[in-house]
Amino acid sequence: MRFAQRVVVITGGAKGIGAGCSNVFAQEGGLVAILDRDFDAAQATAQRLGDQHLAVRCDVADEKQIAASITAVIERFGQIDCLINNAGIHPPDTPLLKMPPEQALEVLRINFLSTYSMCYYALEHLKKTRGTIINVSSMTAALGQRNSTAYAASKGAQLSFTKSLALECADFGIRVNAILPSNVDTPLMRSWAASLQDPQAALERIAALQPIGRMADVEEMGRVCLFLATEDSSFITGQGLHVDGGASLDY
Ligand SMILES: NC(=O)c1ccc[n+]([C@@H]2O[C@H](COP(=O)([O-])OP(=O)(O)OC[C@H]3O[C@@H](n4cnc5c(N)ncnc54)[C@H](O)[C@@H]3O)[C@@H](O)[C@H]2O)c1
Protein backbone atom coordinates (compact mmCIF):
# COMPACT_ATOMS: atom_id res chain seq x y z
CA MET A 1 0.00 0.00 0.00
CA ARG A 2 2.55 2.53 -1.14
CA PHE A 3 0.01 5.20 -2.11
CA ALA A 4 -2.64 4.68 0.58
CA GLN A 5 -5.26 7.44 0.78
CA ARG A 6 -3.28 9.66 -1.57
CA VAL A 7 -4.90 11.14 -4.67
CA VAL A 8 -3.59 10.71 -8.20
CA VAL A 9 -5.00 12.51 -11.24
CA ILE A 10 -4.37 10.65 -14.50
CA THR A 11 -5.22 12.17 -17.88
CA GLY A 12 -6.15 9.53 -20.42
CA GLY A 13 -6.47 7.16 -17.47
CA ALA A 14 -9.22 5.08 -19.07
CA LYS A 15 -7.13 3.05 -21.53
CA GLY A 16 -3.58 2.14 -22.48
CA ILE A 17 -0.69 3.43 -20.36
CA GLY A 18 -3.06 5.64 -18.38
CA ALA A 19 -5.16 2.59 -17.44
CA GLY A 20 -1.96 0.79 -16.44
CA CYS A 21 -1.26 3.70 -14.07
CA SER A 22 -4.86 3.65 -12.79
CA ASN A 23 -4.57 -0.08 -11.99
CA VAL A 24 -1.23 0.17 -10.19
CA PHE A 25 -2.09 3.25 -8.10
CA ALA A 26 -5.45 1.75 -7.10
CA GLN A 27 -3.77 -1.54 -6.13
CA GLU A 28 -1.46 0.49 -3.87
CA GLY A 29 -4.37 2.13 -2.02
CA GLY A 30 -4.53 5.37 -4.03
CA LEU A 31 -7.68 7.31 -4.86
CA VAL A 32 -7.67 7.60 -8.64
CA ALA A 33 -9.22 10.43 -10.65
CA ILE A 34 -9.44 9.40 -14.30
CA LEU A 35 -9.74 12.35 -16.68
CA ASP A 36 -10.59 11.17 -20.18
CA ARG A 37 -12.45 12.37 -23.23
CA ASP A 38 -13.87 8.84 -23.56
CA PHE A 39 -16.17 9.14 -20.55
CA ASP A 40 -17.75 5.70 -20.93
CA ALA A 41 -14.33 4.07 -20.84
CA ALA A 42 -13.30 6.27 -17.88
CA GLN A 43 -16.41 5.21 -15.95
CA ALA A 44 -15.85 1.55 -16.81
CA THR A 45 -12.23 1.69 -15.61
CA ALA A 46 -13.13 3.59 -12.41
CA GLN A 47 -15.96 1.15 -11.61
CA ARG A 48 -13.70 -1.83 -12.19
CA LEU A 49 -11.24 -0.39 -9.67
CA GLY A 50 -13.90 0.33 -7.02
CA ASP A 51 -16.47 2.88 -5.79
CA GLN A 52 -13.94 5.20 -4.23
CA HIS A 53 -12.46 6.24 -7.59
CA LEU A 54 -13.62 9.07 -9.85
CA ALA A 55 -14.23 9.38 -13.59
CA VAL A 56 -14.29 12.89 -15.08
CA ARG A 57 -15.20 13.76 -18.65
CA CYS A 58 -12.33 15.90 -19.90
CA ASP A 59 -10.89 16.68 -23.31
CA VAL A 60 -7.41 17.93 -22.44
CA ALA A 61 -7.37 20.01 -25.62
CA ASP A 62 -9.86 22.33 -23.90
CA GLU A 63 -8.50 24.54 -21.10
CA LYS A 64 -11.96 25.16 -19.66
CA GLN A 65 -12.55 21.41 -19.25
CA ILE A 66 -9.16 21.07 -17.57
CA ALA A 67 -9.98 23.82 -15.04
CA ALA A 68 -13.41 22.29 -14.34
CA SER A 69 -11.87 18.82 -13.92
CA ILE A 70 -9.40 19.99 -11.29
CA THR A 71 -12.30 21.64 -9.43
CA ALA A 72 -14.25 18.35 -9.61
CA VAL A 73 -11.29 16.39 -8.22
CA ILE A 74 -10.86 18.83 -5.31
CA GLU A 75 -14.59 18.76 -4.56
CA ARG A 76 -14.49 14.98 -4.37
CA PHE A 77 -11.12 14.28 -2.72
CA GLY A 78 -9.97 17.64 -1.26
CA GLN A 79 -6.36 17.22 -2.37
CA ILE A 80 -4.02 16.16 -5.18
CA ASP A 81 -0.82 14.25 -4.39
CA CYS A 82 0.26 13.26 -7.89
CA LEU A 83 -0.55 14.44 -11.39
CA ILE A 84 0.19 12.15 -14.34
CA ASN A 85 -0.02 13.92 -17.70
CA ASN A 86 -0.50 10.96 -19.99
CA ALA A 87 -3.28 11.71 -22.51
CA GLY A 88 -1.89 11.97 -25.99
CA ILE A 89 -2.29 11.07 -29.63
CA HIS A 90 0.06 9.84 -32.33
CA PRO A 91 -1.06 10.86 -35.84
CA PRO A 92 -0.41 8.38 -38.66
CA ASP A 93 3.09 8.62 -40.17
CA THR A 94 3.07 11.87 -42.17
CA PRO A 95 5.96 13.75 -43.81
CA LEU A 96 6.21 17.45 -42.97
CA LEU A 97 4.93 18.67 -46.32
CA LYS A 98 1.77 16.59 -45.89
CA MET A 99 0.96 18.06 -42.47
CA PRO A 100 -0.05 21.73 -42.58
CA PRO A 101 0.86 23.86 -39.53
CA GLU A 102 -2.75 23.86 -38.26
CA GLN A 103 -2.63 20.08 -37.88
CA ALA A 104 0.75 20.22 -36.16
CA LEU A 105 -0.67 22.79 -33.74
CA GLU A 106 -3.49 20.39 -32.86
CA VAL A 107 -0.93 17.69 -31.99
CA LEU A 108 0.95 20.19 -29.80
CA ARG A 109 -2.30 21.28 -28.17
CA ILE A 110 -3.28 17.74 -27.16
CA ASN A 111 0.16 16.36 -26.35
CA PHE A 112 1.98 19.35 -24.88
CA LEU A 113 -0.28 22.30 -24.05
CA SER A 114 -2.49 19.94 -22.05
CA THR A 115 0.50 19.10 -19.84
CA TYR A 116 1.21 22.80 -19.32
CA SER A 117 -2.43 23.60 -18.57
CA MET A 118 -2.92 20.67 -16.18
CA CYS A 119 0.12 21.85 -14.22
CA TYR A 120 -1.17 25.43 -14.32
CA TYR A 121 -4.46 24.45 -12.69
CA ALA A 122 -3.15 21.75 -10.33
CA LEU A 123 0.00 23.43 -9.00
CA GLU A 124 -1.55 25.28 -6.04
CA HIS A 125 -3.02 21.97 -4.84
CA LEU A 126 0.26 20.10 -5.33
CA LYS A 127 2.06 22.75 -3.27
CA LYS A 128 -0.17 21.87 -0.30
CA THR A 129 0.75 18.16 -0.44
CA ARG A 130 4.34 18.63 -1.69
CA GLY A 131 3.24 16.27 -4.44
CA THR A 132 4.74 15.00 -7.68
CA ILE A 133 4.18 15.51 -11.39
CA ILE A 134 4.90 12.82 -13.97
CA ASN A 135 4.75 13.57 -17.68
CA VAL A 136 4.38 10.67 -20.10
CA SER A 137 6.70 11.77 -22.89
CA SER A 138 8.34 9.36 -25.32
CA MET A 139 11.68 8.01 -26.46
CA THR A 140 11.12 10.13 -29.57
CA ALA A 141 11.64 13.26 -27.42
CA ALA A 142 15.32 12.36 -27.23
CA LEU A 143 15.81 10.48 -30.50
CA GLY A 144 13.30 11.84 -33.02
CA GLN A 145 11.03 9.76 -35.23
CA ARG A 146 10.76 9.64 -39.01
CA ASN A 147 7.55 11.15 -40.45
CA SER A 148 6.45 12.24 -36.98
CA THR A 149 7.91 15.73 -36.58
CA ALA A 150 4.90 17.21 -34.80
CA TYR A 151 4.54 14.22 -32.46
CA ALA A 152 8.25 14.08 -31.58
CA ALA A 153 8.33 17.86 -31.06
CA SER A 154 5.32 17.67 -28.72
CA LYS A 155 7.08 14.99 -26.69
CA GLY A 156 10.33 17.00 -26.70
CA ALA A 157 8.38 19.97 -25.40
CA GLN A 158 7.07 17.84 -22.54
CA LEU A 159 10.63 16.84 -21.67
CA SER A 160 12.12 20.35 -21.60
CA PHE A 161 9.03 21.58 -19.75
CA THR A 162 9.66 18.84 -17.16
CA LYS A 163 13.21 20.06 -16.55
CA SER A 164 12.21 23.72 -16.34
CA LEU A 165 9.23 23.12 -14.07
CA ALA A 166 11.35 20.91 -11.79
CA LEU A 167 13.65 23.90 -11.22
CA GLU A 168 10.70 26.16 -10.52
CA CYS A 169 9.00 23.68 -8.18
CA ALA A 170 11.96 22.51 -6.08
CA ASP A 171 11.32 25.23 -3.49
CA PHE A 172 7.77 23.92 -3.05
CA GLY A 173 8.93 20.34 -2.45
CA ILE A 174 7.27 19.25 -5.69
CA ARG A 175 9.24 16.84 -7.87
CA VAL A 176 8.63 16.78 -11.63
CA ASN A 177 9.79 13.92 -13.85
CA ALA A 178 9.03 12.41 -17.24
CA ILE A 179 9.03 8.87 -18.54
CA LEU A 180 10.23 8.13 -22.07
CA PRO A 181 8.64 4.84 -23.17
CA SER A 182 9.65 3.15 -26.40
CA ASN A 183 6.85 0.78 -27.44
CA VAL A 184 3.98 -0.22 -25.22
CA ASP A 185 1.17 -2.60 -26.14
CA THR A 186 -1.85 -0.25 -26.01
CA PRO A 187 -4.97 0.47 -28.09
CA LEU A 188 -2.96 3.29 -29.73
CA MET A 189 -0.25 0.82 -30.78
CA ARG A 190 -2.83 -1.71 -31.99
CA SER A 191 -4.73 0.85 -34.09
CA TRP A 192 -1.46 2.04 -35.64
CA ALA A 193 -0.64 -1.58 -36.58
CA ALA A 194 -4.17 -2.11 -37.92
CA SER A 195 -3.66 0.80 -40.31
CA LEU A 196 -0.84 -1.10 -42.04
CA GLN A 197 -1.02 -3.89 -44.59
CA ASP A 198 0.28 -6.62 -42.28
CA PRO A 199 -0.53 -5.68 -38.66
CA GLN A 200 0.97 -8.84 -37.14
CA ALA A 201 4.29 -8.36 -38.94
CA ALA A 202 4.33 -4.71 -37.81
CA LEU A 203 3.80 -5.68 -34.17
CA GLU A 204 6.58 -8.27 -34.39
CA ARG A 205 8.92 -5.69 -35.94
CA ILE A 206 8.08 -3.24 -33.13
CA ALA A 207 8.64 -5.90 -30.46
CA ALA A 208 12.09 -6.65 -31.93
CA LEU A 209 13.15 -2.99 -31.51
CA GLN A 210 13.63 -3.68 -27.81
CA PRO A 211 16.78 -5.72 -27.10
CA ILE A 212 14.72 -7.55 -24.47
CA GLY A 213 12.54 -8.73 -27.36
CA ARG A 214 9.05 -7.46 -26.58
CA MET A 215 6.92 -4.38 -26.07
CA ALA A 216 6.12 -3.20 -22.55
CA ASP A 217 2.79 -3.87 -20.96
CA VAL A 218 0.90 -0.92 -19.53
CA GLU A 219 1.35 -1.85 -15.88
CA GLU A 220 5.13 -1.78 -16.28
CA MET A 221 4.67 1.91 -17.07
CA GLY A 222 2.32 2.27 -14.09
CA ARG A 223 4.91 0.80 -11.73
CA VAL A 224 7.59 3.24 -12.90
CA CYS A 225 5.12 6.11 -12.37
CA LEU A 226 4.40 4.78 -8.88
CA PHE A 227 8.14 4.80 -8.14
CA LEU A 228 8.37 8.42 -9.32
CA ALA A 229 5.32 9.34 -7.22
CA THR A 230 6.62 7.95 -3.92
CA GLU A 231 9.49 8.57 -1.52
CA ASP A 232 11.41 5.73 -3.20
CA SER A 233 12.46 8.34 -5.77
CA SER A 234 12.87 11.23 -3.31
CA PHE A 235 16.19 12.43 -4.82
CA ILE A 236 15.04 12.35 -8.46
CA THR A 237 13.63 15.44 -10.13
CA GLY A 238 13.76 16.99 -13.60
CA GLN A 239 14.65 13.67 -15.24
CA GLY A 240 13.43 11.97 -18.39
CA LEU A 241 13.60 8.29 -17.53
CA HIS A 242 14.03 5.95 -20.51
CA VAL A 243 11.62 3.07 -19.89
CA ASP A 244 12.36 1.28 -23.11
CA GLY A 245 13.65 -2.26 -22.67
CA GLY A 246 16.98 -0.97 -23.99
CA ALA A 247 15.52 0.26 -27.30
CA SER A 248 17.37 3.59 -27.19
CA LEU A 249 20.72 1.77 -26.92
CA ASP A 250 20.32 0.25 -30.36
CA TYR A 251 18.29 2.92 -32.17
N1 LIG B 1 1.99 3.21 -26.73
C1 LIG B 1 3.27 3.52 -26.89
O1 LIG B 1 4.07 2.73 -27.40
C2 LIG B 1 3.79 4.86 -26.42
C3 LIG B 1 5.17 5.10 -26.50
C4 LIG B 1 5.67 6.31 -26.05
C5 LIG B 1 4.82 7.26 -25.52
N2 LIG B 1 3.49 7.01 -25.46
C6 LIG B 1 2.64 8.06 -24.89
O2 LIG B 1 1.84 7.52 -23.88
C7 LIG B 1 0.62 8.23 -23.79
C8 LIG B 1 -0.54 7.24 -23.80
O3 LIG B 1 -0.46 6.48 -24.99
P1 LIG B 1 -1.29 5.13 -25.18
O4 LIG B 1 -0.51 4.32 -26.14
O5 LIG B 1 -1.67 4.57 -23.87
O6 LIG B 1 -2.59 5.72 -25.94
P2 LIG B 1 -4.08 5.09 -26.08
O7 LIG B 1 -4.68 5.75 -27.26
O8 LIG B 1 -4.01 3.62 -26.03
O9 LIG B 1 -4.81 5.65 -24.76
C9 LIG B 1 -4.89 7.05 -24.59
C10 LIG B 1 -5.96 7.42 -23.59
O10 LIG B 1 -6.00 8.87 -23.59
C11 LIG B 1 -7.31 9.31 -23.92
N3 LIG B 1 -7.20 10.56 -24.68
C12 LIG B 1 -6.71 10.76 -25.92
N4 LIG B 1 -6.83 12.05 -26.28
C13 LIG B 1 -7.41 12.68 -25.23
C14 LIG B 1 -7.82 14.02 -24.99
N5 LIG B 1 -7.68 14.98 -25.92
N6 LIG B 1 -8.37 14.32 -23.79
C15 LIG B 1 -8.55 13.37 -22.85
N7 LIG B 1 -8.21 12.09 -23.04
C16 LIG B 1 -7.65 11.75 -24.21
C17 LIG B 1 -7.94 8.18 -24.73
O11 LIG B 1 -9.36 8.23 -24.66
C18 LIG B 1 -7.36 6.96 -24.03
O12 LIG B 1 -8.11 6.60 -22.89
C19 LIG B 1 0.60 9.21 -24.96
O13 LIG B 1 0.96 10.50 -24.49
C20 LIG B 1 1.67 8.67 -25.89
O14 LIG B 1 2.28 9.67 -26.64
C21 LIG B 1 2.95 5.83 -25.90
The ligand as an SDF file (V2000), in Angstrom:
LIG
                    3D

 44 48  0  0  0  0  0  0  0  0999 V2000
    1.9870    3.2100  -26.7270 N   0  0  0  0  0  0  0  0  0  0  0  0
    3.2660    3.5190  -26.8880 C   0  0  0  0  0  0  0  0  0  0  0  0
    4.0720    2.7290  -27.4040 O   0  0  0  0  0  0  0  0  0  0  0  0
    3.7870    4.8560  -26.4150 C   0  0  0  0  0  0  0  0  0  0  0  0
    5.1690    5.0960  -26.5050 C   0  0  0  0  0  0  0  0  0  0  0  0
    5.6660    6.3140  -26.0500 C   0  0  0  0  0  0  0  0  0  0  0  0
    4.8220    7.2600  -25.5150 C   0  0  0  0  0  0  0  0  0  0  0  0
    3.4880    7.0140  -25.4550 N   0  0  0  0  0  0  0  0  0  0  0  0
    2.6430    8.0560  -24.8870 C   0  0  0  0  0  0  0  0  0  0  0  0
    1.8410    7.5220  -23.8770 O   0  0  0  0  0  0  0  0  0  0  0  0
    0.6170    8.2250  -23.7880 C   0  0  0  0  0  0  0  0  0  0  0  0
   -0.5390    7.2360  -23.7960 C   0  0  0  0  0  0  0  0  0  0  0  0
   -0.4610    6.4820  -24.9890 O   0  0  0  0  0  0  0  0  0  0  0  0
   -1.2880    5.1300  -25.1840 P   0  0  0  0  0  0  0  0  0  0  0  0
   -0.5130    4.3200  -26.1370 O   0  0  0  0  0  0  0  0  0  0  0  0
   -1.6750    4.5730  -23.8660 O   0  0  0  0  0  0  0  0  0  0  0  0
   -2.5870    5.7170  -25.9430 O   0  0  0  0  0  0  0  0  0  0  0  0
   -4.0760    5.0900  -26.0790 P   0  0  0  0  0  0  0  0  0  0  0  0
   -4.6800    5.7510  -27.2610 O   0  0  0  0  0  0  0  0  0  0  0  0
   -4.0100    3.6160  -26.0300 O   0  0  0  0  0  0  0  0  0  0  0  0
   -4.8050    5.6470  -24.7610 O   0  0  0  0  0  0  0  0  0  0  0  0
   -4.8860    7.0500  -24.5920 C   0  0  0  0  0  0  0  0  0  0  0  0
   -5.9600    7.4230  -23.5950 C   0  0  0  0  0  0  0  0  0  0  0  0
   -5.9990    8.8730  -23.5920 O   0  0  0  0  0  0  0  0  0  0  0  0
   -7.3070    9.3140  -23.9180 C   0  0  0  0  0  0  0  0  0  0  0  0
   -7.2030   10.5640  -24.6770 N   0  0  0  0  0  0  0  0  0  0  0  0
   -6.7110   10.7580  -25.9230 C   0  0  0  0  0  0  0  0  0  0  0  0
   -6.8300   12.0480  -26.2760 N   0  0  0  0  0  0  0  0  0  0  0  0
   -7.4140   12.6840  -25.2300 C   0  0  0  0  0  0  0  0  0  0  0  0
   -7.8240   14.0170  -24.9910 C   0  0  0  0  0  0  0  0  0  0  0  0
   -7.6800   14.9760  -25.9210 N   0  0  0  0  0  0  0  0  0  0  0  0
   -8.3660   14.3220  -23.7950 N   0  0  0  0  0  0  0  0  0  0  0  0
   -8.5520   13.3670  -22.8530 C   0  0  0  0  0  0  0  0  0  0  0  0
   -8.2140   12.0890  -23.0420 N   0  0  0  0  0  0  0  0  0  0  0  0
   -7.6500   11.7480  -24.2100 C   0  0  0  0  0  0  0  0  0  0  0  0
   -7.9430    8.1840  -24.7280 C   0  0  0  0  0  0  0  0  0  0  0  0
   -9.3560    8.2350  -24.6620 O   0  0  0  0  0  0  0  0  0  0  0  0
   -7.3550    6.9590  -24.0290 C   0  0  0  0  0  0  0  0  0  0  0  0
   -8.1080    6.5980  -22.8870 O   0  0  0  0  0  0  0  0  0  0  0  0
    0.5990    9.2120  -24.9560 C   0  0  0  0  0  0  0  0  0  0  0  0
    0.9580   10.5040  -24.4920 O   0  0  0  0  0  0  0  0  0  0  0  0
    1.6680    8.6680  -25.8880 C   0  0  0  0  0  0  0  0  0  0  0  0
    2.2850    9.6700  -26.6380 O   0  0  0  0  0  0  0  0  0  0  0  0
    2.9490    5.8340  -25.8970 C   0  0  0  0  0  0  0  0  0  0  0  0
  1  2  1  0
  2  3  2  0
  2  4  1  0
  4  5  1  0
  4 44  2  0
  5  6  2  0
  6  7  1  0
  7  8  2  0
  8  9  1  0
  8 44  1  0
  9 10  1  0
  9 42  1  0
 10 11  1  0
 11 12  1  0
 11 40  1  0
 12 13  1  0
 13 14  1  0
 14 15  2  0
 14 16  1  0
 14 17  1  0
 17 18  1  0
 18 19  2  0
 18 20  1  0
 18 21  1  0
 21 22  1  0
 22 23  1  0
 23 24  1  0
 23 38  1  0
 24 25  1  0
 25 26  1  0
 25 36  1  0
 26 27  1  0
 26 35  1  0
 27 28  2  0
 28 29  1  0
 29 30  1  0
 29 35  2  0
 30 31  1  0
 30 32  2  0
 32 33  1  0
 33 34  2  0
 34 35  1  0
 36 37  1  0
 36 38  1  0
 38 39  1  0
 40 41  1  0
 40 42  1  0
 42 43  1  0
M  CHG  2   8   1  16  -1
M  END
$$$$
